[in-house]
Amino acid sequence: MALNFPNIDPIIVSFGPFHVFGQTFEPALRWYGFMYLVGFIAAMWLLNRKADDSNGIWSREQVSDLLFYGFLGVVLGGRIGYVLFYHFDFFLADPLYLFKITEGGMSFHGGLIGVITGMLYITWKQKRNFFAVADMVAPVVPIGLGAGRIGNFINGELWGRVTDVPWAMVFPNGGPYPRHPSQLYQFALEGVALFLLLYWFSKTPRKTGAVSGMFLLGYGIFRVVVETVRQPDAQLGLYWGMMTMGQILSVPMILCGLYLLMRKQGKAS
């Protein structure tokens, strides 16, 4: 026995078709893209509130710049990371695969590197401390992560391994066997639990970099845990017979998070 997958249409609304120069285009608003929009709007609202309460340290215009480069980092870094981490063989065979975004594929770890790059630019442009900026941004990130996992679930992708737990589901593209709904596990941990953890942790003044460290540590641990029941990527499998690519990429996050939490430098903020 297994729970029925809800089979929600991944397309909210489609437009067209349009015929241009002999080519047919049918743009559509999809749930997955809509979830990115939800995360962006939530981040904008929360960061603007922080700016309003910052006694002039931040302005809404500066937050707007931060959001722009952060979102750019998510999109570019997420795509580049996916190609390099998960389909490097495709890239070697056809470098233009990097630009075939219609075939899907985003990587959280690549997106994280992209966001860090965007924040480095902002800290240089606005002459700020990098970790002070990261500490402000980190608590709002889980909202976008959780929304993205709901998008994965609606798409029926990134499902878990075969299981006989009572809440197992048969996914349309996952074969006939019931599987862990690992997207919902990630929503609960990377989205809800991590948001609550960072909200609680950041309510008390901490040394600069501590909130960022808690984000890295919390996400890294949650991702490693969930990957034990998530189906490994077919083209990669398990490294050394025990670790997924997601777990390998999360280990440096855990180590960096521990370092930021345990280091003595940094004044309270």
N, C-alpha and C positions, 0 to 999 in steps of 0.2 A: 504494500500500500504506500502511496506517495501523495503529497499535496498537488493539486492542479496548478500548473503555471498559469498566471492570469491572462497571458497572450494579449497584452495591451499593444495597440498599433504604435510602433515607434515614431510614426509621423503624425504630428498634431494637425497640421494643415499643409496642403501642397498648393503650389501656384503654377499655372501653366497647363499644358506644355507650351513653350515658346520655341519658335523655329527661327534660327538666326544663321544666315550663311550656310544653309543646308544641314545645320546641326540642331538637334532637339534638346532643349533644356527644360527641366521640370524642378525648379527650386522648391524646397520644402522646409518647414519649421519642424525640427525633430525634438523629441523629448530630451535626448542627450545634449544637444546644443542649448535647449531651454534651461537645462540644469546648470550649465556653465553660466548662463545669464543670471539665474537665481543667486548663485554664489557670488557673482560680481556685484550685483545690486546690494546684497547683504553686507559684503565687505565695504562697499562705498558708504552705506548708511552708518555702520559701526565706526569706521575710521573718521567720518565727518563728525560724529558725536565726540570722538576722542579729541579731534582738532578743536572743536568748540570749547572743550573743557581743559585745554592745554595752557591757558593763560598766555596765548600768543606764541607759544613755541611752534605750533603748526597752524597753517591756514588751510582753508578748503582748497585753494588753488594748488598748494603744495601736495595735498592729499590726492588731488586729481592727477598730478604728474606721477606720483607714486603708483597709483592704480593703473595708469596707462602703461607704464613700463613693466609693472608686475604682470598685467594681463598679456602683454606682448611676450614676456618671458615664459609664461605658462604655455602659450600656443606654440611658439617657436621651439622652446626647450623641450616641451612634451613630445612634439613630432620628431625632432632630431634625436632625442633620447630613445624613443621607441625604435627608430630605424637602427641606431647604432647598438643598442643593448639587446634588441630582440630579433632584428632582421638584418644584421650586418652583411649576411651572405647575399641578400637581395640587393643591397646597396653596392656591393662589389660588382655584381653582375650588371646592374643598371643604376648608376648614380641618380638618374632622374626619378627613381622610386621615392626619393626623399620628398618630392613634390606631389606625389600621387595621394593627396589627402583624402580623395573620395573613397579610397580603399580602406580608410580608417587606420587607427593606431595612434595611441597617446601613452606616454610613460609618465607616471608621477615623479619618478626620480629625475628624469630629464626636465620636467617642468620645474622642479625644485631648483635645479641648477640655473634654469632660465630666470626664475624669480630672484635668486641670489645675485645674478648678473645685473638684473634691472635695479635692485636695491643698491648695489655697489655704485652704479651710475648716479642714482639719486643722492647717495651720501656724498659723492664727489661734487655734484652740481649744487647741492644745498649746504655743503660743508657741515655734515652731521657725523655722529658716531654710528658706524654700521650696525652694531649690536643694539643700540638704542632704537634704531629704525626697525630692526628685525623683531625686537621685543614688542613693539607696537603692532606689527603685522601678524605675528604668529597666532594670537588668540582668535583671529577671524578666519584663518585658513581652513579649519575643520568644517566650516559651513559649506564651503565649495567642495571639499573632499566628500562629505556626506551626500551632497546633491549629485555629484558625479557618480557615486556608487548606485544611487537610485536609477540614474540613467543607464548604467551598465545592466541593472536588473531588468529594466523595461526592454532593453535590447536583447535580453536573453543571452548575454555574453559573459565571459570570465566566470563561469560557474565552477562549482567545487568538485571534489572527487566523489566517486560512487560511495554510497553509504546506505545504512538501513535505519537511520534515526527517524523518529516519527514525523519530523517536519521536512524530510527530504522532498525534492521536486524533480520531475522529469522535464528537462529543458528542451525546447524544440530542436536545437542544434547540438544537444549533448548526448544523443543516442537514446536508447530505450530504458536506460537504467536511472534510478533515482539518485540524485546528487545533493551535496550540501549547497544551500543557497548562500554561497560565500560572499556574494555582493552585499547581502543584507547583514552578514557578520561585519563586513568592512564598514558599512554605513553606521552600524551601532558602535563600533570601536573607534574608527578613524574620524567619524563624524560626531556622533553624540557624546561618547565617553571622552574623547580628546578635547572637545569644546568645553565640556564641564570641568575637566581637569585643569585646563589652561585658564578658564575664567576664575576658578577658585585660587589657583596658584598666583595669578597676576593681581589679585585683589590686595595682596600684601606687598609692600615695597621690597623689591629684590635687587641684588647687585646686577649691574648691566650684563646682559647675556644669559641670565638665568632662565628667563621665560623662553627664550629661543632654545636653550638647552633642554628644557622640559618638553618642548614641542618635538625636537629631534628624538629624544629618548622615548617619549610616549608613542609617537608614530612608528618608530623603528621596532619597538617591542610588539605593538599591535599588529604590524604588517608581518613580522616573523611568525607570530602565533597563527594568524589567519592562513598564511601560506601553507601551513601543515595540512589544511583540509581543502585548499584551492587546487584545482587541476593545473599541473605544470604546463607551461607552454609546449605544445606538441613538437615544435621545431628545436627546442632546447632540452626538454626533459629535466632530469635532476643532475646536478653537478655532484660528483663524488658519491652518487647514489643516495643523496640525502638533502641537498639544498637546491631551492629554486633560484632563478635569477633575482626575483623580488627579495628573497631573504639575503642574498649576497650583497645587493645594493643597499639593504637596510642596516647591515652591520656597521658600516662607517657612520651612519646616522646615530646609532646607539652610542658608539665610542665618542663621537664629537659632543653628543648631548651630555654624557657623563663628565667629560672634560669641562664643559661650560658650567655645569652645576657644581663641580668640586673645586674649580680654581678659586684662588683667594683674591685675585685682582678684580677690580670693578666696584664702583661705588653704588650704593643703593639708589634705586629710582622708582 
